[in-house]
Amino acid sequence: VDGYHDHEAFLEAAEAERRILIASVGHDLRTPLASLRAALEAVEDGVAPDPVAYLGGMAKDVEHLGRLVEDLFEYARIESGRYTPVRAALDLRELIDETIEVLAPIAAARGVSLRLGADRAAQITVDVAGMGRVLRNLVDNAIRHTPVGGSVTVEIVDRGFRVIDEGPGFPATFRSQAFEH
């Protein structure tokens, strides 16, 4: 009887993890799609201050969507036990610049300024795709939760980054869980 309950608990935990993954994938897909939509509308409406730069950002969003599809295949490898993260050297400043460029149309559409603060080099070795996804999600969330006329700043600190916004922040009850998954 105990083995049956342990198996049931395992299945319930696995299902809970799948739900978290699906929610994460949905969130990860929403960011580049929203950015593409905002940039496309700005270019179509003739209000993009630099249409060529917006098109470049759109191309990067398409690349990012392709990486997300690859991530879904990686998930299948994780599930089968055949996953190994790919760690590589990364210039964090370049990743932040790219993130700001890609999310600039979303920020502009929401009336939020987006900038790099504490401009300095930072070479780190990380799972590059994972780090890019985390940074984009944090900046996208900051833009969405910053009031109109506010600002979002991404700073390089030590061997990482900090996203500063004017939003309400995490509820106190959620702060201890914010970065568990």
C-alpha positions as CSV (number, residue, x, y, z in Angstrom):
1,V,0.0,0.0,0.0
2,D,2.8,2.4,0.8
3,G,4.5,1.9,-2.6
4,Y,1.2,2.8,-4.2
5,H,1.0,6.1,-2.3
6,D,4.6,6.9,-3.0
7,H,4.0,6.3,-6.7
8,E,0.9,8.5,-6.6
9,A,2.8,11.2,-4.9
10,F,5.5,10.9,-7.5
11,L,3.0,11.2,-10.3
12,E,1.3,14.2,-8.7
13,A,4.7,15.9,-8.3
14,A,5.6,15.2,-11.9
15,E,2.3,16.6,-13.1
16,A,2.9,19.8,-11.0
17,E,6.3,20.2,-12.6
18,R,4.7,19.8,-16.1
19,R,2.2,22.5,-15.3
20,I,5.0,24.8,-14.2
21,L,6.9,24.1,-17.4
22,I,3.9,24.8,-19.6
23,A,3.3,28.1,-17.7
24,S,7.0,28.9,-18.2
25,V,7.0,28.1,-21.9
26,G,3.8,30.2,-22.3
27,H,5.5,33.1,-20.6
28,D,8.7,32.7,-22.6
29,L,6.8,32.7,-25.9
30,R,4.7,35.7,-24.9
31,T,7.7,38.0,-24.5
32,P,9.1,37.8,-28.1
33,L,5.6,37.7,-29.6
34,A,4.6,40.8,-27.7
35,S,7.8,42.5,-28.8
36,L,7.3,41.5,-32.4
37,R,3.7,42.8,-32.3
38,A,4.7,46.1,-30.8
39,A,7.6,46.6,-33.3
40,L,5.5,45.6,-36.3
41,E,2.7,48.0,-35.3
42,A,5.2,50.8,-34.8
43,V,6.7,50.3,-38.2
44,E,3.3,49.9,-39.9
45,D,2.0,53.0,-38.2
46,G,5.1,55.0,-39.1
47,V,5.9,55.9,-35.5
48,A,9.1,53.8,-35.1
49,P,11.9,56.3,-34.5
50,D,14.3,54.0,-36.4
51,P,12.5,51.4,-38.5
52,V,15.7,49.7,-39.5
53,A,16.6,49.1,-35.9
54,Y,13.1,47.9,-35.2
55,L,13.4,45.4,-38.1
56,G,16.7,44.2,-36.6
57,G,15.0,43.7,-33.2
58,M,12.2,41.8,-35.0
59,A,14.7,39.5,-36.6
60,K,16.3,38.8,-33.2
61,D,12.8,38.0,-31.8
62,V,12.3,35.4,-34.6
63,E,15.7,33.9,-33.7
64,H,14.6,33.8,-30.0
65,L,11.4,32.1,-30.9
66,G,13.4,29.5,-32.8
67,R,15.6,29.0,-29.7
68,L,12.4,28.5,-27.6
69,V,11.3,25.8,-30.0
70,E,14.7,24.2,-29.5
71,D,14.2,24.5,-25.8
72,L,11.0,22.4,-26.1
73,F,13.1,19.7,-27.8
74,E,15.6,20.0,-24.9
75,Y,12.8,19.5,-22.5
76,A,12.1,16.2,-24.2
77,R,15.8,15.3,-23.7
78,I,15.6,16.3,-20.1
79,E,12.5,14.1,-19.6
80,S,14.4,11.2,-21.2
81,G,17.5,11.8,-19.1
82,R,19.7,12.9,-22.0
83,Y,20.1,16.7,-21.3
84,T,23.4,18.5,-20.7
85,P,23.4,22.3,-20.5
86,V,25.7,24.1,-22.9
87,R,27.9,26.5,-21.0
88,A,29.9,29.0,-22.9
89,A,31.7,32.4,-22.3
90,L,29.3,35.3,-22.6
91,D,29.8,39.0,-22.8
92,L,27.0,40.1,-20.5
93,R,27.0,43.6,-21.8
94,E,26.2,42.4,-25.3
95,L,23.4,40.2,-24.0
96,I,21.9,43.2,-22.1
97,D,22.3,45.5,-25.2
98,E,20.5,42.9,-27.4
99,T,17.7,42.5,-24.8
100,I,17.2,46.2,-24.6
101,E,17.2,46.5,-28.4
102,V,14.6,43.7,-28.7
103,L,12.3,44.9,-25.9
104,A,12.6,48.7,-26.8
105,P,9.3,48.5,-28.9
106,I,7.4,47.1,-26.0
107,A,8.8,49.7,-23.6
108,A,8.0,52.5,-26.1
109,A,4.5,51.3,-26.6
110,R,4.0,51.3,-22.8
111,G,5.6,54.8,-22.3
112,V,8.5,53.3,-20.3
113,S,12.2,54.2,-20.8
114,L,14.6,51.3,-21.0
115,R,18.3,51.7,-20.5
116,L,21.6,50.2,-19.6
117,G,23.1,51.5,-16.3
118,A,26.6,50.8,-14.9
119,D,28.0,50.2,-18.4
120,R,31.0,47.9,-18.1
121,A,32.3,44.6,-19.4
122,A,31.4,41.4,-17.7
123,Q,32.6,38.1,-19.1
124,I,30.8,35.1,-17.5
125,T,30.5,31.4,-18.3
126,V,26.8,30.3,-18.3
127,D,24.1,28.4,-20.1
128,V,23.8,31.2,-22.7
129,A,20.3,30.4,-23.9
130,G,19.1,30.1,-20.3
131,M,20.7,33.3,-19.2
132,G,19.2,35.2,-22.2
133,R,15.7,33.8,-21.4
134,V,16.0,34.8,-17.8
135,L,17.2,38.4,-18.6
136,R,14.4,38.9,-21.3
137,N,11.7,37.6,-18.9
138,L,12.9,39.9,-16.0
139,V,13.1,43.0,-18.2
140,D,9.8,42.2,-19.9
141,N,8.1,41.8,-16.5
142,A,9.7,45.1,-15.3
143,I,8.4,46.9,-18.4
144,R,4.9,45.5,-17.9
145,H,4.8,46.5,-14.2
146,T,6.4,49.9,-14.5
147,P,3.9,52.8,-14.7
148,V,3.7,55.0,-17.8
149,G,6.5,57.5,-17.8
150,G,8.6,55.3,-15.6
151,S,11.9,53.7,-16.4
152,V,13.6,50.3,-16.3
153,T,17.4,50.1,-15.9
154,V,19.5,47.0,-16.4
155,E,22.8,47.2,-14.5
156,I,25.9,45.0,-14.7
157,V,26.9,44.1,-11.1
158,D,29.9,41.9,-10.2
159,R,29.5,38.9,-12.6
160,G,25.7,39.3,-13.1
161,F,23.0,41.9,-13.6
162,R,20.3,43.7,-11.7
163,V,16.9,44.9,-13.2
164,I,15.6,48.1,-11.5
165,D,12.1,49.3,-12.2
166,E,9.4,51.5,-10.7
167,G,6.8,48.8,-10.3
168,P,5.3,47.5,-7.1
169,G,7.7,44.5,-6.8
170,F,6.9,41.0,-5.7
171,P,4.4,40.6,-2.9
172,A,6.1,39.9,0.4
173,T,4.6,36.4,0.6
174,F,6.1,35.5,-2.8
175,R,9.7,36.9,-2.5
176,S,11.1,33.8,-0.9
177,Q,9.8,31.6,-3.8
178,A,10.5,34.0,-6.7
179,F,13.5,32.3,-8.1
180,E,12.9,28.7,-7.1
181,H,12.2,27.3,-10.6
